[in-house]
């Protein structure tokens, strides 16, 4: 038996899972506007080089501040939610 789901069927479930994971890891600090790459990678649970490669391939947006890449809180949460 093959089950088929559309993106609209799965979106609420994914959002719920992301919310639960973020709460279990202590949440993402609300008072910060952006996070450096190493901290952003830790917050979403991937190695720093994976986040860097994702940024360089256009899979996630970051702003450059000098030589540092900064990730907005909203960008990280949107990435986790798959939006």
N, C-alpha and C positions, 0 to 999 in steps of 0.2 A: 504494500500500500504506500503510495507516494503522497506526501503532504505538500501542499503549495501555499506559500504565504506571500502576500504583497508587501511592499515597503511600508505602506500605511497600516498594515496589520501589525508589523513588528515594531514600529516607531514607539508606541507607548511602553512596550515591554523593555526596549533598549533604554529609554529615558528612566524608567524605574530602576533598572539594574545600575545605571550610571549614578543615580542619586544614592543608592544604597552603598555602592563602592566608595564614593566620595565621603559619605558619612563614616564609614568604617575606617578609612585612613586618616580621619581627623579633619576632613573637610579641606577646602581650599581657603586660605585666609581671605576674608572679605576686604580688608583694609589695604591690600596691595593692588596696584594697577597692573603690574607686569612682573614676570619672573625670568631670571636668566636661564639659559638653556639647561644647565645641569639641574637646577631646582625644578624647572618645568618637566623635565624628563622623569625625575623622581616622583613628582605629583601625579603623573599619569601612568607611572609604572613601567616605563621603558628605559633601556639604556640610552645614555646621552647621544651616542653615535646614531641610534635609530631615529631619534627626534631630529638630529641634524640632517640626516639623509632625507627624511620626510619633508623637512623645510626646503632643502635644495631641489627636490623634485616637484615642489609646488603643492604637496599634500596638506600642509598646514602653514598658516601665515605667521610671520614674525617680523618685527621691525628691528632694523640695525641701529645701534647706538654706539658709535665708534666701531670697535671690533666685536662688540657683544651683540648677540641676538636676544631680543626680548619678546616674550610671549604674553599676550593679554590673557587674563583670567577667563574671559568669555570665550576666547578662541580655544583654550584647552578644554573647557566644558563642552563646547560645541563639537570638538573633535571626538571626545569620548562618547558623546551621544550619537555620533555618526551622521551629523548634519553638515 
